[in-house]
Structure formats: C-alpha cells, structure tokens
Amino acid sequence: MPIYEFYCPENNTVYQFLARTLAYRDKVPRCPDHPEFTLQKQVSRFAIIGKAKEETDNDPFAGLDDAKMEALMADMESEMGGMDDENPDPKQLGRFMRKMTDLMGDKTPPELREMVKRLESGEDPEKLESEFGDMGEGGEGDALFAQVKKIIKGARQPVRNPKLYEMSEWVSA
C-alpha cells in the first residue's frame, strides 16, 4: 500500500495519502484543509535513492554538509518569517546574510562580505543592490549572488501535515 505525498502551493503544506490500491496512482485528491485548492504530486524525500552527480563549479553551496544546510534552512525560515518583504530592516537582512556567508566560508566573494557588513551597519538595501547589483557578473560572485537572492525570496519551507489521509476519501469519483 503506497503512501503518496501532495503539495498544496496555496497554503504551502505537504499532505500524505494512503492508497489501499494502485488504482489511485494517477489520481489527485482534494486538499484536506481547503478542498477548492489544487494539490501537486511530489516525490517523497525518503523515496530518493543516492545522490545524482551534478556539476558544482558554479554552486557556492556545493559540498556543504546536509545537516548544516537543513539547519540553515530552518533558521532562515524563522528569520524570514519576521522580515517585512516590502521594506526589510537592513540590520536584520545583514544578520541573515551573515549566517549564510559564515557557512560558505572562503567561497564568499569579497564584494558580498562588504555588502553584508554595510547591511549590518544599517545601509539601505536598495542602494546596495544598485551598487552591487552586477557583482561579479559572469563569474563566481554572480552565481553566489543569484543563489543568495533566490534563497532570500523563497526560503519558506512547506509545512508537513502530520496526519495520514485515506486516499479514497479525498478523491472525486
């Protein structure tokens, strides 16, 4: 009896459904919390076997310990939860980025270190972005800066609903 996981982007939650028959393998259930929301089937974390070999030349986070990365992501989620997306506090943003650059160690370009230092002192993030926006364009700094921006914008991990739902009760006939 397989357990399928589905992600709901509208409420950022992962749900688990028990299918007592393989007839449900291509079905998509309704969201248990909001039946009008659309769920997306996803691969379970425990179902992934081994690690795919990827090119890591431009990945500033390559080689980081999984436990450290998970701890960083959890910490980032709590930091980002209290941050104003429209008008972030420069010092709070600086503390957030400091944690990331500390984890990356010597892979951090000097320009990013300077930006973090200036954010921590309270400088305007928009001013710094216009000044450092093309930081390292085409090089290591560019890849790192792109990763940092991507993480800052999407740091919220989905909530995992602990309940196991019966697939048959949530699939439309």
Phi, psi and omega in degrees: 000110182282153172248123180256144176249139179229140180254137176250106181294332182294324179242011175053049184229143176255131180243150177245136181233131177269123178253117182278356176213152179288355177298341181268001187300331180255007182270152176239118181284169174282155177291126180298329181272328181216090185305340179279346178283149181261130179267156177236128179293140178222162179279131179292147179300320183286348181275350181277126182250125177072182179238133178288142178281120182238155174286128186243010182302318183261008181262108182292346181259005180299139176084359178287140178300134181302320181295319178295319181293319178296319178296319178298315181298318178296317179296318179297320180299316180291322177297314184290332180300327181263006183263137177283114183298323184281325183218073185292145175291122183303321181293320178294317178297320178297317178298318179299311181289331177299316179301320181292314182291327176298321180292325182281340177060231186286358176280352182280121178293151181302327180297319180291321177300318179296318179299315180298315180301317182287326174296316180299333178275355174104009179294153182295122180302323180293321177298315180294322179296321179290327179285318184255005187307326180259023184311118174063029187311126179084356182240200182300317182299324180298314180296318180294314181297320178298318179296316180300313180298318180297317181293318181299320182284333185232041186279352184281111178285147178292152175280139178258112177290125186284346185282145174257119184262148173282119182303318184300333181278346187242001178259132177291144182289000000 
